[in-house]
Amino acid sequence: MRAPAAYLYRVDLALPVRPMTLAKEAALDKAMAARTTCPRCRRRYHHVLPLRTLGSCLECHDGTPADPANYTAPPAHTLAA
């Protein structure tokens, strides 16, 4: 037998979500970049890295080879030659 649902808010009093601004989007992208970029090799992965426990990606930590499909290559420099 299923337990009855216990709603913790009233839908009729809910307000719409405020739209995302460019500043919020830039701040979120910067925060996600910090969580998904290895500080040693500067690769940006498609998943959050265990930076608190390992301090880097697995390849930098213990040599486990990374699948190139799991990361995006670091951007090449854009300085004039």
PDB file as gemmi writes it, atoms N, CA and C in Angstrom:
CRYST1    1.000    1.000    1.000  90.00  90.00  90.00 P 1                      
ATOM      1  N   MET A   1       0.847  -1.186   0.000  1.00  0.00           N  
ATOM      2  CA  MET A   1       0.000   0.000   0.000  1.00  0.00           C  
ATOM      3  C   MET A   1       0.891   1.248   0.000  1.00  0.00           C  
ATOM      4  N   ARG A   2       0.553   2.196  -0.857  1.00  0.00           N  
ATOM      5  CA  ARG A   2       1.343   3.422  -0.960  1.00  0.00           C  
ATOM      6  C   ARG A   2       0.969   4.404   0.128  1.00  0.00           C  
ATOM      7  N   ALA A   3       1.965   5.102   0.623  1.00  0.00           N  
ATOM      8  CA  ALA A   3       1.723   6.147   1.607  1.00  0.00           C  
ATOM      9  C   ALA A   3       1.137   7.361   0.889  1.00  0.00           C  
ATOM     10  N   PRO A   4       0.296   8.111   1.551  1.00  0.00           N  
ATOM     11  CA  PRO A   4      -0.273   9.311   0.905  1.00  0.00           C  
ATOM     12  C   PRO A   4       0.816  10.363   0.679  1.00  0.00           C  
ATOM     13  N   ALA A   5       0.640  11.154  -0.368  1.00  0.00           N  
ATOM     14  CA  ALA A   5       1.606  12.207  -0.683  1.00  0.00           C  
ATOM     15  C   ALA A   5       1.507  13.314   0.360  1.00  0.00           C  
ATOM     16  N   ALA A   6       2.647  13.838   0.733  1.00  0.00           N  
ATOM     17  CA  ALA A   6       2.695  14.945   1.692  1.00  0.00           C  
ATOM     18  C   ALA A   6       3.380  16.121   1.013  1.00  0.00           C  
ATOM     19  N   TYR A   7       2.608  17.032   0.476  1.00  0.00           N  
ATOM     20  CA  TYR A   7       3.168  18.188  -0.202  1.00  0.00           C  
ATOM     21  C   TYR A   7       3.623  19.208   0.827  1.00  0.00           C  
ATOM     22  N   LEU A   8       4.834  19.760   0.605  1.00  0.00           N  
ATOM     23  CA  LEU A   8       5.410  20.708   1.551  1.00  0.00           C  
ATOM     24  C   LEU A   8       5.202  22.159   1.141  1.00  0.00           C  
ATOM     25  N   TYR A   9       4.496  22.368   0.068  1.00  0.00           N  
ATOM     26  CA  TYR A   9       4.214  23.728  -0.382  1.00  0.00           C  
ATOM     27  C   TYR A   9       2.853  23.755  -1.056  1.00  0.00           C  
ATOM     28  N   ARG A  10       2.330  24.947  -1.167  1.00  0.00           N  
ATOM     29  CA  ARG A  10       1.044  25.102  -1.834  1.00  0.00           C  
ATOM     30  C   ARG A  10       1.285  25.580  -3.256  1.00  0.00           C  
ATOM     31  N   VAL A  11       0.823  24.834  -4.201  1.00  0.00           N  
ATOM     32  CA  VAL A  11       1.029  25.149  -5.610  1.00  0.00           C  
ATOM     33  C   VAL A  11       0.326  26.448  -5.978  1.00  0.00           C  
ATOM     34  N   ASP A  12      -0.806  26.713  -5.380  1.00  0.00           N  
ATOM     35  CA  ASP A  12      -1.540  27.929  -5.728  1.00  0.00           C  
ATOM     36  C   ASP A  12      -0.834  29.196  -5.261  1.00  0.00           C  
ATOM     37  N   LEU A  13       0.114  29.087  -4.327  1.00  0.00           N  
ATOM     38  CA  LEU A  13       0.863  30.255  -3.848  1.00  0.00           C  
ATOM     39  C   LEU A  13       2.261  30.350  -4.455  1.00  0.00           C  
ATOM     40  N   ALA A  14       2.641  29.388  -5.304  1.00  0.00           N  
ATOM     41  CA  ALA A  14       3.980  29.371  -5.896  1.00  0.00           C  
ATOM     42  C   ALA A  14       4.146  30.519  -6.883  1.00  0.00           C  
ATOM     43  N   LEU A  15       5.334  31.102  -6.889  1.00  0.00           N  
ATOM     44  CA  LEU A  15       5.666  32.180  -7.814  1.00  0.00           C  
ATOM     45  C   LEU A  15       6.486  31.611  -8.965  1.00  0.00           C  
ATOM     46  N   PRO A  16       6.425  32.224 -10.126  1.00  0.00           N  
ATOM     47  CA  PRO A  16       7.232  31.733 -11.239  1.00  0.00           C  
ATOM     48  C   PRO A  16       8.719  31.970 -10.977  1.00  0.00           C  
ATOM     49  N   VAL A  17       9.550  31.129 -11.578  1.00  0.00           N  
ATOM     50  CA  VAL A  17      10.993  31.270 -11.444  1.00  0.00           C  
ATOM     51  C   VAL A  17      11.446  32.500 -12.209  1.00  0.00           C  
ATOM     52  N   ARG A  18      12.350  33.256 -11.592  1.00  0.00           N  
ATOM     53  CA  ARG A  18      12.871  34.435 -12.278  1.00  0.00           C  
ATOM     54  C   ARG A  18      13.712  34.000 -13.470  1.00  0.00           C  
ATOM     55  N   PRO A  19      13.662  34.738 -14.561  1.00  0.00           N  
ATOM     56  CA  PRO A  19      14.423  34.335 -15.745  1.00  0.00           C  
ATOM     57  C   PRO A  19      15.933  34.442 -15.506  1.00  0.00           C  
ATOM     58  N   MET A  20      16.671  33.580 -16.195  1.00  0.00           N  
ATOM     59  CA  MET A  20      18.131  33.581 -16.091  1.00  0.00           C  
ATOM     60  C   MET A  20      18.686  34.804 -16.805  1.00  0.00           C  
ATOM     61  N   THR A  21      19.542  35.541 -16.114  1.00  0.00           N  
ATOM     62  CA  THR A  21      20.194  36.694 -16.733  1.00  0.00           C  
ATOM     63  C   THR A  21      21.551  36.258 -17.276  1.00  0.00           C  
ATOM     64  N   LEU A  22      22.134  37.093 -18.126  1.00  0.00           N  
ATOM     65  CA  LEU A  22      23.452  36.776 -18.670  1.00  0.00           C  
ATOM     66  C   LEU A  22      24.503  36.717 -17.569  1.00  0.00           C  
ATOM     67  N   ALA A  23      24.391  37.573 -16.563  1.00  0.00           N  
ATOM     68  CA  ALA A  23      25.353  37.570 -15.462  1.00  0.00           C  
ATOM     69  C   ALA A  23      25.255  36.277 -14.650  1.00  0.00           C  
ATOM     70  N   LYS A  24      24.029  35.816 -14.391  1.00  0.00           N  
ATOM     71  CA  LYS A  24      23.858  34.555 -13.665  1.00  0.00           C  
ATOM     72  C   LYS A  24      24.403  33.388 -14.474  1.00  0.00           C  
ATOM     73  N   GLU A  25      24.127  33.391 -15.776  1.00  0.00           N  
ATOM     74  CA  GLU A  25      24.601  32.310 -16.631  1.00  0.00           C  
ATOM     75  C   GLU A  25      26.124  32.279 -16.679  1.00  0.00           C  
ATOM     76  N   ALA A  26      26.750  33.446 -16.749  1.00  0.00           N  
ATOM     77  CA  ALA A  26      28.214  33.516 -16.759  1.00  0.00           C  
ATOM     78  C   ALA A  26      28.795  33.033 -15.436  1.00  0.00           C  
ATOM     79  N   ALA A  27      28.160  33.401 -14.321  1.00  0.00           N  
ATOM     80  CA  ALA A  27      28.631  32.964 -13.013  1.00  0.00           C  
ATOM     81  C   ALA A  27      28.498  31.453 -12.849  1.00  0.00           C  
ATOM     82  N   LEU A  28      27.396  30.879 -13.324  1.00  0.00           N  
ATOM     83  CA  LEU A  28      27.221  29.430 -13.243  1.00  0.00           C  
ATOM     84  C   LEU A  28      28.217  28.699 -14.124  1.00  0.00           C  
ATOM     85  N   ASP A  29      28.497  29.224 -15.313  1.00  0.00           N  
ATOM     86  CA  ASP A  29      29.475  28.591 -16.182  1.00  0.00           C  
ATOM     87  C   ASP A  29      30.869  28.647 -15.576  1.00  0.00           C  
ATOM     88  N   LYS A  30      31.206  29.745 -14.945  1.00  0.00           N  
ATOM     89  CA  LYS A  30      32.512  29.878 -14.298  1.00  0.00           C  
ATOM     90  C   LYS A  30      32.639  28.891 -13.136  1.00  0.00           C  
ATOM     91  N   ALA A  31      31.572  28.733 -12.363  1.00  0.00           N  
ATOM     92  CA  ALA A  31      31.596  27.788 -11.237  1.00  0.00           C  
ATOM     93  C   ALA A  31      31.707  26.350 -11.739  1.00  0.00           C  
ATOM     94  N   MET A  32      30.965  26.008 -12.797  1.00  0.00           N  
ATOM     95  CA  MET A  32      31.050  24.653 -13.329  1.00  0.00           C  
ATOM     96  C   MET A  32      32.408  24.396 -13.972  1.00  0.00           C  
ATOM     97  N   ALA A  33      32.990  25.410 -14.586  1.00  0.00           N  
ATOM     98  CA  ALA A  33      34.322  25.251 -15.170  1.00  0.00           C  
ATOM     99  C   ALA A  33      35.345  24.937 -14.079  1.00  0.00           C  
ATOM    100  N   ALA A  34      35.211  25.561 -12.932  1.00  0.00           N  
ATOM    101  CA  ALA A  34      36.135  25.287 -11.823  1.00  0.00           C  
ATOM    102  C   ALA A  34      35.974  23.863 -11.307  1.00  0.00           C  
ATOM    103  N   ARG A  35      34.766  23.326 -11.343  1.00  0.00           N  
ATOM    104  CA  ARG A  35      34.523  21.976 -10.838  1.00  0.00           C  
ATOM    105  C   ARG A  35      34.882  20.897 -11.842  1.00  0.00           C  
ATOM    106  N   THR A  36      34.958  21.241 -13.120  1.00  0.00           N  
ATOM    107  CA  THR A  36      35.191  20.235 -14.147  1.00  0.00           C  
ATOM    108  C   THR A  36      36.550  20.356 -14.828  1.00  0.00           C  
ATOM    109  N   THR A  37      37.385  21.296 -14.411  1.00  0.00           N  
ATOM    110  CA  THR A  37      38.704  21.484 -15.001  1.00  0.00           C  
ATOM    111  C   THR A  37      39.777  20.990 -14.046  1.00  0.00           C  
ATOM    112  N   CYS A  38      40.679  20.150 -14.556  1.00  0.00           N  
ATOM    113  CA  CYS A  38      41.791  19.638 -13.749  1.00  0.00           C  
ATOM    114  C   CYS A  38      42.804  20.761 -13.560  1.00  0.00           C  
ATOM    115  N   PRO A  39      43.225  21.044 -12.336  1.00  0.00           N  
ATOM    116  CA  PRO A  39      44.184  22.128 -12.126  1.00  0.00           C  
ATOM    117  C   PRO A  39      45.587  21.809 -12.644  1.00  0.00           C  
ATOM    118  N   ARG A  40      45.894  20.522 -12.855  1.00  0.00           N  
ATOM    119  CA  ARG A  40      47.237  20.153 -13.327  1.00  0.00           C  
ATOM    120  C   ARG A  40      47.347  20.184 -14.844  1.00  0.00           C  
ATOM    121  N   CYS A  41      46.475  19.456 -15.529  1.00  0.00           N  
ATOM    122  CA  CYS A  41      46.583  19.357 -16.990  1.00  0.00           C  
ATOM    123  C   CYS A  41      45.663  20.346 -17.712  1.00  0.00           C  
ATOM    124  N   ARG A  42      44.787  21.023 -17.005  1.00  0.00           N  
ATOM    125  CA  ARG A  42      43.881  22.046 -17.525  1.00  0.00           C  
ATOM    126  C   ARG A  42      42.864  21.502 -18.521  1.00  0.00           C  
ATOM    127  N   ARG A  43      42.604  20.180 -18.505  1.00  0.00           N  
ATOM    128  CA  ARG A  43      41.541  19.621 -19.334  1.00  0.00           C  
ATOM    129  C   ARG A  43      40.215  19.862 -18.650  1.00  0.00           C  
ATOM    130  N   ARG A  44      39.202  20.179 -19.431  1.00  0.00           N  
ATOM    131  CA  ARG A  44      37.860  20.358 -18.886  1.00  0.00           C  
ATOM    132  C   ARG A  44      37.035  19.121 -19.229  1.00  0.00           C  
ATOM    133  N   TYR A  45      36.625  18.404 -18.207  1.00  0.00           N  
ATOM    134  CA  TYR A  45      35.889  17.162 -18.377  1.00  0.00           C  
ATOM    135  C   TYR A  45      34.390  17.432 -18.443  1.00  0.00           C  
ATOM    136  N   HIS A  46      33.638  16.404 -18.883  1.00  0.00           N  
ATOM    137  CA  HIS A  46      32.182  16.504 -18.967  1.00  0.00           C  
ATOM    138  C   HIS A  46      31.524  16.085 -17.658  1.00  0.00           C  
ATOM    139  N   HIS A  47      32.313  15.790 -16.634  1.00  0.00           N  
ATOM    140  CA  HIS A  47      31.783  15.408 -15.333  1.00  0.00           C  
ATOM    141  C   HIS A  47      32.569  16.148 -14.251  1.00  0.00           C  
ATOM    142  N   VAL A  48      32.011  16.206 -13.057  1.00  0.00           N  
ATOM    143  CA  VAL A  48      32.655  16.900 -11.947  1.00  0.00           C  
ATOM    144  C   VAL A  48      33.817  16.040 -11.448  1.00  0.00           C  
ATOM    145  N   LEU A  49      34.967  16.653 -11.261  1.00  0.00           N  
ATOM    146  CA  LEU A  49      36.159  15.929 -10.820  1.00  0.00           C  
ATOM    147  C   LEU A  49      36.214  15.835  -9.299  1.00  0.00           C  
ATOM    148  N   PRO A  50      36.832  14.782  -8.762  1.00  0.00           N  
ATOM    149  CA  PRO A  50      36.966  14.643  -7.309  1.00  0.00           C  
ATOM    150  C   PRO A  50      38.131  15.493  -6.783  1.00  0.00           C  
ATOM    151  N   LEU A  51      38.021  16.801  -6.880  1.00  0.00           N  
ATOM    152  CA  LEU A  51      39.116  17.689  -6.524  1.00  0.00           C  
ATOM    153  C   LEU A  51      39.377  17.728  -5.021  1.00  0.00           C  
ATOM    154  N   ARG A  52      38.352  17.527  -4.203  1.00  0.00           N  
ATOM    155  CA  ARG A  52      38.570  17.537  -2.757  1.00  0.00           C  
ATOM    156  C   ARG A  52      39.382  16.344  -2.294  1.00  0.00           C  
ATOM    157  N   THR A  53      39.121  15.181  -2.893  1.00  0.00           N  
ATOM    158  CA  THR A  53      39.810  13.981  -2.440  1.00  0.00           C  
ATOM    159  C   THR A  53      41.103  13.724  -3.204  1.00  0.00           C  
ATOM    160  N   LEU A  54      41.104  13.904  -4.508  1.00  0.00           N  
ATOM    161  CA  LEU A  54      42.291  13.604  -5.305  1.00  0.00           C  
ATOM    162  C   LEU A  54      43.091  14.847  -5.667  1.00  0.00           C  
ATOM    163  N   GLY A  55      42.431  15.955  -5.849  1.00  0.00           N  
ATOM    164  CA  GLY A  55      43.114  17.187  -6.213  1.00  0.00           C  
ATOM    165  C   GLY A  55      43.348  17.345  -7.702  1.00  0.00           C  
ATOM    166  N   SER A  56      42.974  16.334  -8.491  1.00  0.00           N  
ATOM    167  CA  SER A  56      43.173  16.398  -9.930  1.00  0.00           C  
ATOM    168  C   SER A  56      42.321  15.323 -10.587  1.00  0.00           C  
ATOM    169  N   CYS A  57      42.458  15.200 -11.921  1.00  0.00           N  
ATOM    170  CA  CYS A  57      41.762  14.123 -12.620  1.00  0.00           C  
ATOM    171  C   CYS A  57      42.495  12.806 -12.345  1.00  0.00           C  
ATOM    172  N   LEU A  58      41.889  11.698 -12.715  1.00  0.00           N  
ATOM    173  CA  LEU A  58      42.505  10.394 -12.459  1.00  0.00           C  
ATOM    174  C   LEU A  58      43.808  10.215 -13.230  1.00  0.00           C  
ATOM    175  N   GLU A  59      43.886  10.741 -14.435  1.00  0.00           N  
ATOM    176  CA  GLU A  59      45.104  10.595 -15.218  1.00  0.00           C  
ATOM    177  C   GLU A  59      46.283  11.296 -14.546  1.00  0.00           C  
ATOM    178  N   CYS A  60      46.057  12.484 -14.021  1.00  0.00           N  
ATOM    179  CA  CYS A  60      47.126  13.195 -13.324  1.00  0.00           C  
ATOM    180  C   CYS A  60      47.418  12.572 -11.964  1.00  0.00           C  
ATOM    181  N   HIS A  61      46.393  12.021 -11.323  1.00  0.00           N  
ATOM    182  CA  HIS A  61      46.560  11.467  -9.981  1.00  0.00           C  
ATOM    183  C   HIS A  61      47.336  10.156  -9.981  1.00  0.00           C  
ATOM    184  N   ASP A  62      46.887   9.185 -10.798  1.00  0.00           N  
ATOM    185  CA  ASP A  62      47.546   7.876 -10.746  1.00  0.00           C  
ATOM    186  C   ASP A  62      47.901   7.307 -12.112  1.00  0.00           C  
ATOM    187  N   GLY A  63      47.764   8.080 -13.159  1.00  0.00           N  
ATOM    188  CA  GLY A  63      48.154   7.618 -14.477  1.00  0.00           C  
ATOM    189  C   GLY A  63      47.094   6.858 -15.248  1.00  0.00           C  
ATOM    190  N   THR A  64      45.876   6.741 -14.701  1.00  0.00           N  
ATOM    191  CA  THR A  64      44.798   6.077 -15.420  1.00  0.00           C  
ATOM    192  C   THR A  64      44.496   6.868 -16.688  1.00  0.00           C  
ATOM    193  N   PRO A  65      44.623   6.243 -17.866  1.00  0.00           N  
ATOM    194  CA  PRO A  65      44.412   7.016 -19.088  1.00  0.00           C  
ATOM    195  C   PRO A  65      42.975   7.503 -19.218  1.00  0.00           C  
ATOM    196  N   ALA A  66      42.842   8.735 -19.639  1.00  0.00           N  
ATOM    197  CA  ALA A  66      41.515   9.333 -19.807  1.00  0.00           C  
ATOM    198  C   ALA A  66      41.031   9.099 -21.226  1.00  0.00           C  
ATOM    199  N   ASP A  67      39.770   8.788 -21.365  1.00  0.00           N  
ATOM    200  CA  ASP A  67      39.154   8.628 -22.677  1.00  0.00           C  
ATOM    201  C   ASP A  67      38.930  10.021 -23.263  1.00  0.00           C  
ATOM    202  N   PRO A  68      39.453  10.294 -24.451  1.00  0.00           N  
ATOM    203  CA  PRO A  68      39.269  11.637 -25.029  1.00  0.00           C  
ATOM    204  C   PRO A  68      37.815  12.050 -25.195  1.00  0.00           C  
ATOM    205  N   ALA A  69      36.889  11.105 -25.174  1.00  0.00           N  
ATOM    206  CA  ALA A  69      35.477  11.467 -25.284  1.00  0.00           C  
ATOM    207  C   ALA A  69      34.951  12.065 -23.987  1.00  0.00           C  
ATOM    208  N   ASN A  70      35.713  11.964 -22.896  1.00  0.00           N  
ATOM    209  CA  ASN A  70      35.262  12.464 -21.593  1.00  0.00           C  
ATOM    210  C   ASN A  70      35.685  13.901 -21.314  1.00  0.00           C  
ATOM    211  N   TYR A  71      36.501  14.487 -22.156  1.00  0.00           N  
ATOM    212  CA  TYR A  71      36.948  15.848 -21.883  1.00  0.00           C  
ATOM    213  C   TYR A  71      36.989  16.666 -23.158  1.00  0.00           C  
ATOM    214  N   THR A  72      37.056  17.967 -22.986  1.00  0.00           N  
ATOM    215  CA  THR A  72      37.254  18.866 -24.104  1.00  0.00           C  
ATOM    216  C   THR A  72      38.690  19.356 -24.025  1.00  0.00           C  
ATOM    217  N   ALA A  73      39.331  19.486 -25.130  1.00  0.00           N  
ATOM    218  CA  ALA A  73      40.725  19.914 -25.143  1.00  0.00           C  
ATOM    219  C   ALA A  73      40.830  21.345 -24.640  1.00  0.00           C  
ATOM    220  N   PRO A  74      41.936  21.660 -23.949  1.00  0.00           N  
ATOM    221  CA  PRO A  74      42.100  23.040 -23.507  1.00  0.00           C  
ATOM    222  C   PRO A  74      42.210  23.967 -24.708  1.00  0.00           C  
ATOM    223  N   PRO A  75      41.679  25.165 -24.585  1.00  0.00           N  
ATOM    224  CA  PRO A  75      41.723  26.068 -25.743  1.00  0.00           C  
ATOM    225  C   PRO A  75      43.162  26.463 -26.069  1.00  0.00           C  
ATOM    226  N   ALA A  76      43.449  26.577 -27.355  1.00  0.00           N  
ATOM    227  CA  ALA A  76      44.763  27.038 -27.792  1.00  0.00           C  
ATOM    228  C   ALA A  76      44.876  28.522 -27.496  1.00  0.00           C  
ATOM    229  N   HIS A  77      46.092  28.997 -27.333  1.00  0.00           N  
ATOM    230  CA  HIS A  77      46.244  30.420 -27.025  1.00  0.00           C  
ATOM    231  C   HIS A  77      45.778  31.253 -28.209  1.00  0.00           C  
ATOM    232  N   THR A  78      45.272  32.419 -27.900  1.00  0.00           N  
ATOM    233  CA  THR A  78      44.767  33.311 -28.947  1.00  0.00           C  
ATOM    234  C   THR A  78      45.620  34.564 -29.065  1.00  0.00           C  
ATOM    235  N   LEU A  79      46.860  34.483 -28.557  1.00  0.00           N  
ATOM    236  CA  LEU A  79      47.735  35.638 -28.638  1.00  0.00           C  
ATOM    237  C   LEU A  79      48.299  35.749 -30.047  1.00  0.00           C  
ATOM    238  N   ALA A  80      48.557  36.973 -30.468  1.00  0.00           N  
ATOM    239  CA  ALA A  80      49.142  37.193 -31.796  1.00  0.00           C  
ATOM    240  C   ALA A  80      50.582  36.700 -31.789  1.00  0.00           C  
ATOM    241  N   ALA A  81      50.984  36.122 -32.882  1.00  0.00           N  
ATOM    242  CA  ALA A  81      52.352  35.587 -32.973  1.00  0.00           C  
ATOM    243  C   ALA A  81      53.339  36.670 -33.284  1.00  0.00           C  
TER     244      ALA A  81                                                      
END                                                                             
